[in-house]
Amino acid sequence: MSTFTTNSQPTAAAPLDHIGGFAGNTVTPFDYGSCPCHNAVERSRNLIGVQQAATIMVCERSATASASAHDIVWTGNAANLFRTKLSRIAQASQTLVDDIATTHRLVWG
């Protein structure tokens, strides 16, 4: 038979630091000059900017390749399917570029 035992001495709660900031932050939530959130927002904006530029470059190269591929002399069902799929990819690429612009406006205000 097992026995349940408890520690007879109650454990003390950790002392509260009333000037330690909200949710463990080292600054108060209203100290806007040194809030870590501002650094996080800046890092996020920089990351989005880098990814935005890279994605737009890929979409531009894709559009160039798509335009070149339409000039290929090729007929038949396979050619039609190829051009249809290529057009869909170009349309999706343009939608992505538009969505990137929308995200940019949201992030930068």
Protein Blocks (a to p, Z undefined) as FASTA:
>chain_A
ZZddddfbdcddddddfknogehiabdfklmklgcklmmmmmmmmmmmmmmmmmmmmmmm
mmmmmmmmmmpccedjklmmmmmmmmmmmmmmmmmmmmmmmmmmmmnZZ
